[in-house]
Amino acid sequence: MNRNTQTPASPPRLRVILVDDEPTARVQLTNRLKSHPELEIVGEAEDVTSANDLVQTLKPELIFLDIQMPKKNGFELLPKLENLIPQPAVVFVTAYDEYAIRAFEANALDYLTKPVSAARLAKTILRLSKPPVSETAMPHAVSTARERLRAEDLVLLRDKSLTMMVKAGEIIAVEAHGDYARILLNEGKNLMMKQTLSLWERQLPADLFIKVSRSLLVNTQSVAKMVKRNLLTWELHLRGAKEPILLSNLESKRLRAAL
């Protein structure tokens, strides 16, 4: 036997932070993670402020992030991660159990519902070894990457410091602005996201949205009326939008055919 033979060194463990305002939830997740020696819990936080302090100091590779927390929800931590190189992967932990959260968010590795099951957690950990989906290929969905959104699926929307979660069916239109898209919501709300229109076209429900032009997707259920403005232009009035969208004759014809 060769006495100089050395046992190969174990691969470094991934550094993990748990963020949840409920101590019992952190204990439950900690116990689940004991079955995964490739992970090392290096810190815990009960709110976004303390979580940010830990993240900036400890530079974890993975964060289990609760969504519903007092004062600030978990999404408000996401912009604070953008200055980290490399950025940690994020697993959302949520009480939503009726609909999957499909996040247009590069760092969203997966989502887990409470209470976290051992089998579901194992699937999440397995995804750590898979290469990320390229944004140029399709938006990253935290459920099944190739599935289209359903009207009731929750979508994570981010615009600078603003982060919100809405149902896909609540989006009334998407307008292209170069590599960005303007997302129109009810009550005149809108935000800009760095996602191309083609990415949204591949993900939004095909039974709700129609591509009216190269720069516009419309939720057909949000159409209130269409008014002819002159010989060349129509006004598209959407429920919940403050101002009409101008369409050409061809675009208006395309939309009217889909209604």
N, C-alpha and C positions, 0 to 999 in steps of 0.2 A: 504494500500500500504506500502510495506517495504521501509522505507527511507534509509536503509543501502545497498540496492541493487545498485551495481556499474555497470556502462556500461563497457563491455569488452574493453580492450585497443586495438587500431588499430595495425595491424602488422607493423613492421618497413618497411619504404620505401626503395626500392633498389636505391643505389647511382649510378648515371649515368654520364659519361663524353662523350661529343660530340667532335669528331675530324674531322675537314673539313677546307680546306683553303678558301672556299667560304662562306662569312658571310651570304649571302642570303639563302644558303642551311642550315646553322645552325639555322637560324630564322625559316625556314619552318619546320624543324624537331622539333624544340622546340614547335612550335604551335601544331603540331600533338601530341606530348607527353603530352600536357595539358589535353588530354582526358584520360590519364592513371595516376591517382593519386597514384598508387602503386609505381611509379618511381619518383625520385627526381634528377634533373639535378644539379650537384654540381660543374661542371666546363666545360669550352670549350677551345679548342686549335686549332690553325691553321696550325700546322706542327708537325712532329714526335718528334722533340726535346722538344718543349713546352708540348706536350702530355705526354711524358715520365716523365717530371718534375711533372705534375699534378697527374699522376698515382701513382708515388712513394710516393707522399705526401698525397693524398686523399684516396688511396686504394678503388677505385670504384668496385662495383659488376658487372657492365655492361659498355661496351664501344661501341659506334656507331662510326665506323672507316671508313673514306673515303679511297679509294684505290689510286685514281689518285691525287697526290699532288706534287707540285714542290720540287726539290732537293731530297727528299726521299719519296717513296710511302708508303702507309699505312702498307704494309706487314712488313716493317722494324721495326715497333713497336713491333711486336709479340715476338721476342727473349727477349726483355726487360721486358716482362710480366712473364717470367718463374721463376723469383725469388720471386714472390708474392705468399703468402699462405693465403687464397685460391686464385687461379688465376681468374681474371675477365672473364666473358663471352664476346665474341666479335661478333658484328653484322657488317658485311661488308656493306658499302654503296658505290654503284658503278654506273657508267654510262653505263656499259655493259647491254644491254637489249635484245640481240639476243640469248645469251646462258646463262644457269644457271652456277654459279660457284659451283663446287663440291669440297670442300676443305678437303683434308686428314689432318685435323687440329683439335685437341681435343677441342680447345677453340672456334671454329667457331660455333656459335649458329644458324646463319642464314645469309642471304644476302638480301639487299634491293636495288632496282634500283631507280635512281632519275628521276623525282620528287617522293618522297615517298608518297604512297597513304595511306589513313586512314585505309582502309580494310586490306591492306597487312601488315601494321605496327601492327595491332591488332593480326594478326596471329603470328607474331614474338613474341609479348609480351606473348601470350598464351603458347609458347614453353618454356618460363622461368619456368613454373610450372611443366614441364615434366622432368623425370629423364634422364640423359645423356645416350647415347648409349655406351655400354661397348666396348672398343677397341678390346677385345677378341672375341666379337661377329661379328663386322664388322667395317670398317672405318666410321668415322662420315661424312656424306654428308650433306652439308648445304642446299640442296634442299630436294628431297624425299629420305629418308635414304635407302630404299630398291631398288631403281632404279639403274640399271647399268649406267655407264657413256656412253655417245655417243661420237663419234669421235670429234665432235666440242665443247664438253663441256670443260670448263676451269678448270684445276686442280692446286691447290696451292701446290707447292713443297718447302720444307725447308731442308737445310743442314747447321746446325750451324748458321753462320751469313748470309748465302746466302738464299734469298727467291725469287722465281720466279713463274710465272703463265704461263702454257702452255696448249695447247689443248691436250686432251687425245690421239688423233691420232698422235701427234708429238712424243710421247714416242715410241722409237724403240725396246726397250727390258727392262726387269726387271730381275735382278739376285738376288737370295737369299744369304744372308750372316748372318746366324743365325736369330736373331730377327730383323735384318735390311734388307733393300732391296737397291740395287744399281740401280738407274734409269738412263738408257742410252738415251741420246738425240742427236739431230743432231749436226754436227760440232765437234764431239768427246767430247761433254760435258757430264758429269755424276755427280750424287750426291747421297749421302747416306741418307736414311730416316729410322727412327725407326718404320717400318711397315713390317709385315711379308709378304711373297710372297702370302700366301693364301688370305690375305686381298685384295691385288691387283688383284688376280685372280677373286675374286667375284665382283670387281668393274669395271675393264677395259672392253671395248666393246668385247663381245663374238664373233662378226663377224670379228674382226681384230686380236685378240690375241689367241695364242695357247700355252698350257703348254707343252713344249718340254721335260722337265724333272722336277724332284722335285725342282730344283733350278733355272729354267729358263722359263720365258714367252717371247715370240717373237711376234712382230708385223709383220704379214705375208706380209704386203704391204711394209715393209722396207727391205725385203730380196733382196739382189743384186745378189748373186750367192752362190753356195755350191760347194766346191772343195774337192775331196778325197785326203787326205794327205798321208795315208798309209792303210794297211789292216784293222786297227781298228778305225781310226780317220778321221773325216771330218772337214773342215774349213767352218764356216758360216760367210759370208761377208754381213754386213748390211749397207745400205746407210746411210751415216752420221757418221758411227763409224770408228775410226782410226785403230782398230785392229780386226782381226777375232775372233770368239768364237769357241772353239773346241767342237765338238759333237762326240758321239759314233755312231756306225752304226745304232743302234736302234733309237737313238734320231734323226739322220738325216733322217731315213726312216719315222718317225712320222711326221717330219716337211714337207718333200717332199709330203707326202700324203695330207697335208692340203693346199698346194699351188695350 
